[in-house]
Amino acid sequence: MYALVVDLARWLTSGSQWTGPDGIGHRLAEHLQYSLLATLIAAAIGLPVGLLIGHTGRGAFLAINLASFGRALPTVGLVVLVFLAGGLSMLPVYVALVALAVPAIVTNTHAGMTAVDPDVKDAARGQGMRGHQVLFKVELPLALPLIMTGLRLALIQVVATATIAAYVSFGGLGRYVFDGLAQRDLVQVLGGAVLVAVVAIVLDVVLSTLQRVFALPHQRSGARRSAPTGTA
């Protein structure tokens, strides 16, 4: 075990391992590209859906269950299915990653919206706010902590699963895992797994920090706007 740890440390700290098209730097950039792009696409789909059903209270059962259907699909099976339909490209990988990320974003956005106190929304309407003003100036700021939690969960899941890009002969940190398995190189497999875990932890810490920095001011601002005159 000690020898394995030493070999892993050497593999991770070797200068030659970090350079070139197969180096850690290049594979890390590919992995981040896959993960961030898939999460952005999922957010563009999931956030409007979650905000709409949370604000109107309509279609929640259907939307959440349809979104959760993507979570139930086997990721590798979905990649293979889209691969057979569309050919060799990154499309199957992105489809699978987006399908994995959307449920967390939709459910947490909806949960954040429904957790807003109805009295706060009534007070905002009593001040003359229209529907879209209540949504963006009251509900959204107050729901932001749970929305950010959903984005964090989605991104971490995507980062961990983006290794499947290597399954269809593309790059990313999963390349080390699949190539290491094929070559029976345990150090390379562990190195890829450790790198993926580190990336997931770092991104989670970054989003958690952003959540603390931005969520509380918005939450307080939304509460002040929504409170009746004299009670803010």
LOLUM-93632 format. One record per residue: x negated, y, z of N, C-alpha, C in turn; residue in three letters. Coordinates in steps of 0.1 Angstrom, whole numbers, padded with zeros to 4 digits, always signed. Each point is the difference from the previous one (the first is absolute). Layout:
# LOLUM-93632
XYZXYZXYZALA ...
END
This chain:
# LOLUM-93632
-0008-0012+0000+0008+0012+0000-0009+0013+0000MET -0010-0001+0008-0009+0012+0001-0007+0003-0014TYR -0004-0011-0006-0006+0001-0013+0009+0006-0010ALA +0013-0004+0001+0010+0005-0010+0002+0015+0003LEU +0001+0004+0012+0001+0014+0003-0011+0009-0005VAL -0012-0006+0002-0012+0007-0005+0000+0001-0015VAL +0004-0011-0007+0000+0001-0015+0011+0009-0005ASP +0011+0001+0008+0011+0009-0004-0005+0015+0002LEU -0007+0003+0011-0005+0013+0002-0010+0004-0011ALA -0008-0009-0004-0010+0002-0011+0007+0003-0013ARG +0011-0008-0002+0008+0002-0013+0006+0014+0000TRP +0006+0004+0011+0007+0013+0001-0010+0012-0001LEU -0012-0002+0005-0009+0012+0001-0010+0000-0011THR +0000-0010-0009-0010+0000-0010+0002+0011-0010SER -0010+0008-0003+0001+0011-0010+0005-0005-0013GLY -0006-0011-0005+0004-0005-0013+0014-0005-0001SER +0006-0003+0012+0014-0005+0000+0010+0012-0002GLN -0005+0012+0002+0009+0011-0001+0000+0007-0013TRP -0009-0004-0009-0002+0007-0013+0004-0009-0012THR +0002+0007-0011+0004-0008-0012+0015-0002-0001GLY +0004-0005-0012+0014-0003-0003+0006-0010+0009PRO -0008-0009+0006+0005-0010+0009-0003+0003+0015ASP -0005+0012+0002-0004+0004+0014+0012+0004+0008GLY -0002+0001+0013+0011+0003+0009+0006+0013-0002ILE -0009+0010-0004+0006+0014-0003+0010+0000-0011GLY -0003-0007-0011+0009-0001-0011+0012-0008+0003HIS -0002-0011+0007+0012-0009+0003+0009+0008+0010ARG -0006+0007+0009+0008+0008+0010+0008+0011-0007LEU -0006+0007-0010+0008+0010-0008+0011-0007-0007ALA -0002-0011-0006+0011-0007-0007+0011-0004+0010GLU -0004-0005+0011+0010-0004+0010+0009+0011+0005HIS -0007+0011+0002+0007+0012+0005+0010+0006-0011LEU -0005-0001-0013+0008+0004-0011+0013-0008-0001GLN -0001-0013+0001+0011-0009-0001+0010+0003+0012TYR -0006+0001+0012+0008+0001+0012+0008+0013+0000SER -0007+0011-0002+0006+0014+0001+0010+0002-0011LEU -0003-0004-0012+0009+0002-0011+0013-0008+0002LEU -0001-0013+0004+0011-0008+0003+0009+0006+0011ALA -0007+0005+0011+0008+0006+0011+0007+0013-0004THR -0007+0008-0009+0006+0012-0005+0013-0003-0008LEU -0001-0010-0009+0011-0004-0008+0012-0005+0009ILE -0004-0008+0010+0010-0005+0010+0007+0011+0007ALA -0009+0010+0004+0006+0012+0007+0009+0008-0009ALA -0003+0001-0012+0008+0007-0010+0014-0007-0002ALA +0000-0013+0003+0012-0007-0001+0008-0001+0013ILE -0008-0003+0010+0006-0003+0014+0005+0012+0007GLY -0008+0011+0000+0004+0012+0007+0013+0006-0004LEU +0002+0003-0013+0013+0005-0004+0012-0009+0004PRO -0002-0013-0002+0011-0010+0004+0003+0001+0015VAL -0011+0000+0008+0002+0000+0014+0006+0013+0005GLY -0004+0012-0006+0005+0013+0004+0015+0001-0004LEU +0003-0006-0012+0014+0001-0005+0009-0008+0008LEU -0003-0012+0003+0009-0009+0008+0001+0005+0014ILE -0011+0005+0005+0000+0005+0014+0008+0013+0001GLY -0001+0008-0010+0007+0013+0001+0015-0002-0003HIS +0004-0008-0009+0014-0002-0004+0007-0011+0008THR -0008-0009+0005+0006-0012+0007+0006-0010-0009GLY -0002+0001-0013+0006-0009-0009-0010-0009-0007ARG +0004-0012-0003-0009-0009-0007-0012-0006+0008GLY +0000+0002+0013-0011-0004+0008-0002-0015-0001ALA +0011-0008+0002-0001-0014+0000-0006-0006-0013PHE +0006+0005-0011-0005-0004-0013-0014+0004-0003LEU -0004+0012+0003-0013+0005-0003-0011-0007+0008ALA +0003-0002+0013-0010-0006+0008-0002-0015-0003ILE +0011-0006-0003-0001-0014-0003-0007-0003-0014ASN +0003+0009-0009-0007-0001-0013-0015+0003+0001LEU -0003+0010+0009-0014+0003+0002-0007-0012+0007ALA +0007-0005+0010-0006-0012+0007-0002-0012-0008SER +0008-0001-0011-0002-0011-0009-0014-0001-0005PHE -0006+0012-0003-0014+0000-0005-0009-0006+0010GLY +0002+0002+0013-0008-0005+0011+0000-0015+0000ARG +0012-0006-0003+0002-0014+0001-0007-0007-0012ALA -0002+0007-0011-0006-0007-0011-0015-0003+0002LEU -0004-0012-0003-0014-0004+0001-0009+0009-0009PRO -0010+0007+0006-0007+0010-0008-0007-0006-0012THR -0007-0012+0002-0008-0006-0011+0010-0005-0010VAL +0012-0005+0004+0010-0005-0009+0005+0011-0009GLY +0002+0012+0006+0004+0012-0008-0010+0004-0009LEU -0013+0000+0004-0011+0004-0009+0000-0010-0013VAL +0001-0013+0003+0000-0009-0011+0012+0002-0009VAL +0012+0002+0006+0012+0002-0008-0001+0012-0010LEU -0005+0011+0006-0001+0012-0008-0012-0002-0010VAL -0010-0007+0004-0011-0003-0009+0004-0008-0012PHE +0009-0010+0002+0005-0008-0011+0009+0008-0009LEU +0007+0010+0006+0009+0008-0008-0007+0012-0008ALA -0010+0005+0007-0006+0012-0006-0015-0001-0005GLY -0006-0012+0003-0013-0002-0004-0010+0005+0010GLY -0013-0002-0003-0011+0003+0009-0002+0015+0001LEU +0003+0006+0012-0002+0014+0002+0002+0002+0015SER -0002+0013+0005+0002+0003+0014+0015+0001+0003MET +0009+0000-0010+0014+0002+0003+0005-0010+0010LEU -0003-0013-0001+0005-0010+0009-0004+0003+0015PRO -0012+0005+0001-0005+0003+0013+0007+0012+0006VAL +0002+0010-0008+0007+0012+0005+0014-0003+0004TYR +0007-0008-0009+0014-0004+0003+0001-0007+0013VAL -0009-0009+0003+0000-0008+0012-0003+0009+0012ALA -0009+0009-0001-0004+0009+0011+0011+0010+0003LEU +0006+0005-0010+0011+0010+0002+0012-0007+0006VAL +0003-0013-0004+0011-0007+0005-0002-0003+0015ALA -0013-0002+0004-0003-0002+0014+0001+0012+0008LEU -0003+0012-0005-0001+0012+0007+0014+0007+0002ALA +0008-0001-0010+0013+0007+0000+0009-0003+0013VAL +0001-0013+0004+0009-0003+0011-0004+0008+0013PRO -0013+0000+0003-0004+0007+0012+0003+0015+0000ALA -0001+0006-0012+0002+0014-0002+0015+0003+0001ILE +0008-0008-0007+0015+0002+0000+0006-0001+0014VAL -0004-0011+0007+0006-0003+0013-0004+0010+0010THR -0013+0004+0000-0004+0009+0010+0005+0015-0002ASN +0001+0003-0013+0006+0013-0003+0015+0001+0004THR +0007-0011-0003+0014-0001+0004+0001+0000+0015HIS -0008-0007+0007+0000-0001+0014-0002+0014+0006ALA -0010+0007-0006-0003+0014+0005+0011+0009-0002GLY +0007-0001-0011+0011+0009-0003+0012-0002+0009MET +0003-0013+0002+0011-0004+0009-0002+0003+0014THR -0013+0001+0004-0003+0003+0014+0001+0014+0004ALA +0002+0009-0010+0002+0014+0003+0014+0002+0007VAL -0001+0007+0011+0012+0003+0008+0011+0006-0008ASP +0012-0006-0001+0011+0006-0008+0004+0014+0005PRO -0002+0003+0013+0003+0013+0005-0009+0011-0006ASP -0013-0004-0002-0009+0009-0006+0004+0003-0014VAL +0004-0010-0008+0005+0003-0014+0013+0008+0000LYS +0009-0002+0010+0012+0008+0001-0003+0014+0003ASP -0010+0002+0009-0004+0014+0003-0006+0007-0012ALA -0008-0007-0008-0005+0006-0012+0011+0004-0010ALA +0009-0009-0001+0011+0003-0009+0009+0012+0005ARG +0001+0000+0013+0007+0011+0007-0007+0014-0002GLY -0013+0000-0003-0007+0012-0003+0001+0004-0014GLN +0007-0008-0008+0002+0003-0014-0009-0007-0010GLY -0008-0009+0005-0009-0007-0009+0008-0010-0009MET -0004+0000-0012+0006-0009-0010-0007-0014+0001ARG +0006-0010-0007-0005-0014+0001-0015-0001-0002GLY -0005+0006-0011-0014-0002-0003-0009+0008+0010HIS +0005+0010+0006-0007+0007+0010-0001-0008+0013GLN +0011-0006+0003+0000-0009+0012-0010-0011-0002VAL +0000-0006-0012-0009-0011-0004-0015+0004+0002LEU -0004+0011-0007-0014+0003+0000-0005+0009+0011PHE +0009+0007+0007-0005+0008+0011+0003-0006+0014LYS +0009-0009+0001+0003-0006+0013-0003-0015+0000VAL +0007-0008-0009-0001-0014+0001-0014-0005-0004GLU -0006+0005-0010-0013-0005-0005-0011+0003+0010LEU -0001+0012+0006-0010+0003+0010+0001-0009+0012PRO +0013-0003+0005+0002-0008+0011-0003-0015-0003LEU +0002-0004-0012-0002-0014-0004-0014-0003-0004ALA -0008+0011-0001-0014-0002-0005-0009-0010+0007LEU +0001-0001+0013-0008-0010+0007+0002-0015-0005PRO +0013-0003-0001+0003-0014-0005-0003-0001-0015LEU +0002+0010-0007-0003+0000-0015-0015-0003-0001ILE -0008+0007+0007-0015-0002+0000-0004-0014+0004MET +0007-0005+0010-0002-0014+0004+0002-0009-0011THR +0011+0002-0007+0003-0009-0012-0010+0001-0011GLY -0006+0012-0002-0010+0002-0010-0013-0007+0005LEU -0003+0001+0013-0012-0007+0005+0002-0015-0002ARG +0011-0006+0004+0002-0014-0001-0001-0005-0015LEU +0006+0008-0009+0000-0003-0014-0015+0000-0005ALA -0007+0010+0003-0014+0001-0005-0009-0011+0006LEU +0001-0004+0012-0008-0010+0006+0004-0014-0007ILE +0013-0002-0002+0004-0012-0006-0006-0001-0015GLN +0000+0011-0006-0005+0001-0014-0015-0002+0000VAL -0007+0006+0009-0015-0001+0000-0003-0015+0002VAL +0007-0007+0009-0003-0014+0003+0003-0009-0012ALA +0010+0004-0007+0005-0009-0011-0006+0004-0013THR -0007+0011-0002-0005+0004-0012-0012-0009-0005ALA -0004-0009+0009-0010-0010-0004+0005-0009-0011THR +0013+0000-0002+0005-0009-0011-0003+0005-0014ILE -0005+0013-0001-0005+0004-0013-0011-0009-0006ALA -0008-0005+0009-0011-0009-0004+0006-0013-0005ALA +0012-0004+0004+0007-0012-0004+0002+0000-0015TYR +0003+0012-0005+0002+0000-0015-0012+0007-0007VAL -0012-0002+0006-0012+0004-0006-0003+0015+0000SER +0006+0007+0009-0004+0014+0001-0009+0002+0012PHE -0002+0013+0004-0010+0003+0010+0005+0001+0014GLY -0006+0009+0008+0004+0002+0014-0008-0008+0009GLY +0002+0001+0013-0007-0007+0009+0003-0015+0000LEU +0012-0003-0005+0004-0014-0002-0009-0008-0009GLY -0008+0007-0008-0010-0007-0009-0010-0008+0009ARG -0004+0005+0011-0009-0007+0009+0006-0012+0006TYR +0013+0001+0003+0007-0012+0006+0001-0011-0010VAL +0005+0003-0012+0003-0010-0010-0013-0006-0006PHE -0010+0009-0002-0012-0004-0006-0008-0009+0011ASP +0001+0004+0012-0006-0007+0011+0006-0014+0002GLY +0013-0001-0002+0006-0013+0001-0004-0009-0011LEU -0001+0006-0012-0004-0008-0012-0014-0004+0001ALA -0009+0008+0006-0014-0004+0001-0003-0006+0013GLN +0010-0002+0009-0002-0006+0013-0010+0008+0008ARG +0001+0013-0001-0008+0010+0007+0007+0006+0011ASP -0001-0006+0012+0008+0004+0012-0003+0015+0004LEU -0013+0004-0002-0004+0013+0004+0007+0010-0009VAL +0001-0002-0012+0007+0009-0010+0015+0001+0003GLN +0006-0012+0004+0014+0000+0003+0003+0008+0013VAL -0008-0002+0010+0001+0007+0013-0003+0015-0003LEU -0010+0003-0008-0003+0014-0003+0012+0007-0006GLY +0006-0006-0010+0012+0006-0006+0011+0002+0010GLY +0003-0010+0008+0010+0001+0010-0002+0011+0010ALA -0013+0001+0005-0003+0010+0009+0001+0014-0006VAL -0004+0002-0012+0002+0013-0007+0014+0004-0001LEU +0009-0010-0004+0014+0003-0001+0006+0004+0014VAL -0004-0007+0010+0005+0004+0014-0005+0013+0004ALA -0012+0004-0003-0006+0013+0004+0008+0011-0008VAL +0002-0002-0013+0008+0010-0008+0014+0002+0006VAL +0006-0011+0004+0014+0001+0005+0000+0008+0013ALA -0010-0003+0009-0001+0007+0013-0003+0014-0002ILE -0009+0004-0009-0004+0014-0002+0012+0008-0005VAL +0007-0006-0010+0012+0007-0006+0011+0001+0011LEU +0002-0010+0008+0010+0001+0011-0003+0011+0010ASP -0013+0001+0003-0004+0011+0009+0002+0014-0006VAL -0004+0001-0013+0002+0013-0007+0015+0004+0000VAL +0009-0010-0004+0014+0004+0000+0006+0002+0013LEU -0005-0007+0010+0005+0002+0014-0004+0014+0005SER -0012+0004-0004-0005+0014+0004+0009+0010-0007THR +0002-0002-0013+0009+0010-0007+0014+0000+0006LEU +0005-0011+0004+0013-0001+0006+0001+0008+0012GLN -0010-0001+0009+0000+0008+0012-0002+0015-0003ARG -0008+0003-0010-0003+0014-0003+0013+0007-0006VAL +0007-0006-0009+0010+0006-0007+0014-0003+0005PHE +0002-0011+0006+0014-0004+0004+0005+0008+0011ALA -0007+0002+0011+0005+0008+0011+0004+0014-0003LEU -0009+0008-0007+0004+0013-0004+0013+0001-0008PRO +0001-0009-0010+0012-0001-0008+0012-0004+0009HIS -0002-0009+0009+0011-0005+0008+0005+0012+0009GLN -0009+0007+0006+0004+0012+0008+0007+0011-0008ARG -0006+0002-0012+0006+0010-0009+0014-0004-0004SER +0002-0013-0003+0014-0004-0004+0009+0001+0012GLY -0004-0002+0012+0008+0001+0012+0004+0014+0002ALA -0010+0010-0002+0003+0014+0003+0010+0005-0011ARG -0001-0004-0012+0009+0004-0011+0014-0005+0003ARG +0001-0012+0005+0013-0006+0001+0007+0004+0013SER -0007+0005+0010+0007+0003+0013+0008+0013-0002ALA +0012+0000+0007+0009+0012+0000-0008+0012+0005PRO +0005+0012-0004-0006+0012+0005+0000+0001+0015THR -0011+0003+0006-0001+0002+0015-0004-0013+0007GLY -0001-0011-0008-0004-0013+0007-0012-0006-0006THR -0006+0007-0010-0012-0005-0007-0012+0000+0010ALA 
END
